[in-house]
Amino acid sequence: MAIAGADRSVERRSAWIWGGIVVAFLTLQVLLGGLAAFLATNDRSWAVVPDYHQGAMAWDSQRATQAASDKLGWKATLSIDPVADMLGRRNIRVTLTDSAGLPVEVHQINALVFHHARASQTHAVTLVQGATPESYEGIAPLRHHGIWEVRLSADRGANHWQTALQQELMERP
């Protein structure tokens, strides 16, 4: 009888150990699934393009607008200060000239600025005329090094101009 009782004790202990292992693996799977969901929904590099479906539906119209903008022959040169101020802001300068190299004067240039690794964090900046007629300046919070995209648009009369420029910032603020 003592042997039968010992066998039950070993069986019971084995059942608890193997049952605990199964429960531990199931718990680990739930925790890893929760971690994966958290990481997937809190990734700052992930971005939703606003009104993407409407933009896709109006693709022909957008191409026509871009073609009309390109036909103007305006050229923009982008310059971003390599050193940021204490708040991580940098001066953005855009030089806007026509196809003959003459200054293009507009009231203002609207810029949408974002880092490629943080496309969900966009900054709208209004660039106003600087020291020269073709120069437009504004300040934007550009704290990170890496590649930044600046989408520019301006209107002069019935003419609408738009372009996108990229610049890599090498120095950390």
C-alpha positions in Angstrom: 0.0 0.0 0.0 2.8 2.3 0.7 4.0 1.9 -2.9 0.6 2.7 -4.4 0.4 5.9 -2.3 3.9 6.9 -3.5 2.9 6.3 -7.1 -0.2 8.5 -6.7 2.0 11.2 -5.1 4.4 11.1 -8.0 1.5 11.1 -10.5 -0.1 14.0 -8.8 3.2 15.9 -8.7 3.8 15.1 -12.4 0.3 16.3 -13.3 0.9 19.6 -11.5 4.3 20.1 -13.2 3.1 19.3 -16.7 -0.2 21.2 -16.2 1.9 24.1 -15.0 4.1 24.0 -18.1 1.0 24.0 -20.3 -0.5 27.0 -18.5 2.9 28.8 -18.5 3.2 28.4 -22.3 -0.4 29.6 -22.8 0.2 32.6 -20.6 3.5 33.3 -22.4 1.6 33.2 -25.7 -1.0 35.7 -24.5 1.6 38.0 -23.1 3.6 37.9 -26.4 0.4 38.6 -28.3 -0.3 41.6 -26.1 3.2 42.8 -26.6 3.0 42.5 -30.3 -0.3 44.4 -30.4 1.2 47.1 -28.2 4.2 47.5 -30.5 2.1 47.4 -33.6 -0.2 50.2 -32.5 2.4 52.4 -30.8 5.0 52.6 -33.6 5.7 56.3 -34.3 7.2 55.5 -37.8 3.8 54.2 -39.0 1.6 56.8 -40.6 -1.8 56.9 -42.1 -2.0 59.2 -45.2 -5.0 61.5 -44.7 -7.8 61.0 -47.3 -5.7 58.4 -49.1 -8.8 56.9 -50.8 -10.0 60.3 -52.1 -6.4 61.1 -53.3 -6.4 57.7 -55.2 -9.8 58.4 -56.7 -8.6 61.9 -57.8 -5.2 60.7 -59.1 -5.8 62.0 -62.7 -6.7 65.4 -61.3 -3.6 65.4 -59.1 -1.4 64.5 -62.0 -2.9 67.4 -64.0 -2.3 69.8 -61.2 1.3 68.6 -60.9 1.8 68.9 -64.6 0.5 72.5 -64.6 2.8 73.3 -61.7 5.8 71.8 -63.5 4.9 73.8 -66.6 5.5 77.0 -64.7 9.2 76.1 -64.6 9.7 77.4 -61.0 12.6 75.9 -59.2 13.1 75.7 -55.5 16.3 75.3 -53.5 16.1 74.1 -49.9 18.4 75.0 -47.2 18.0 73.9 -43.5 20.3 75.2 -40.8 22.6 72.4 -39.6 22.4 73.5 -36.0 19.2 73.7 -34.0 18.3 76.1 -31.2 17.7 75.0 -27.6 14.2 73.8 -28.5 15.3 71.8 -31.5 14.0 74.3 -34.1 15.9 75.1 -37.3 15.6 77.8 -39.8 14.3 76.6 -43.2 15.1 78.7 -46.3 13.7 78.2 -49.8 14.9 80.1 -52.8 12.3 80.3 -55.5 13.2 81.2 -59.1 11.6 80.9 -62.5 13.0 79.1 -65.5 15.1 82.1 -66.4 16.6 82.2 -62.9 14.7 85.4 -61.9 13.1 85.6 -58.5 9.5 84.5 -58.1 7.6 86.6 -55.7 4.6 85.1 -53.9 2.9 86.1 -50.7 4.0 83.1 -48.8 5.1 79.5 -49.3 3.3 76.8 -47.4 5.4 73.9 -46.2 4.6 70.5 -44.8 7.7 69.1 -43.1 8.2 65.5 -41.8 11.1 63.1 -41.0 11.0 59.9 -43.1 11.2 57.8 -39.9 8.4 59.7 -38.3 6.0 60.3 -41.1 3.0 60.6 -38.8 4.5 63.7 -37.1 4.1 66.4 -39.6 4.8 70.1 -39.1 3.0 72.8 -41.1 5.2 75.9 -41.6 4.5 79.2 -43.4 7.6 80.5 -45.1 7.5 84.3 -45.5 9.7 86.5 -47.7 13.2 86.9 -46.4 16.1 89.3 -47.1 15.9 88.8 -50.9 12.9 88.7 -53.2 13.4 85.0 -54.1 14.1 83.9 -50.5 11.5 82.6 -48.1 12.1 81.6 -44.5 10.4 79.9 -41.6 11.2 77.9 -38.4 10.3 74.3 -37.8 11.0 71.8 -35.0 13.5 69.5 -36.7 15.0 67.6 -33.7 16.2 64.4 -35.4 19.0 63.8 -37.8 18.2 61.9 -41.0 16.2 62.5 -44.1 13.5 65.2 -43.9 10.9 65.8 -46.6 9.6 69.3 -47.2 6.4 69.6 -49.4 6.1 73.1 -50.7 3.1 74.9 -52.3 2.5 78.5 -53.3 0.0 80.5 -55.3 0.5 83.6 -57.5 -2.6 84.7 -59.2 -4.2 81.7 -60.9 -0.9 79.8 -60.9 -0.5 77.1 -58.3 2.9 75.6 -57.7 3.9 72.5 -55.7 6.9 70.4 -55.2 8.6 68.1 -52.7 12.2 68.3 -51.7 14.3 66.2 -49.4 17.4 67.1 -47.3 19.5 65.0 -44.9 20.4 66.5 -41.6 23.7 65.0 -40.4 24.2 66.8 -37.1 22.2 66.1 -34.0 20.9 69.2 -32.2 
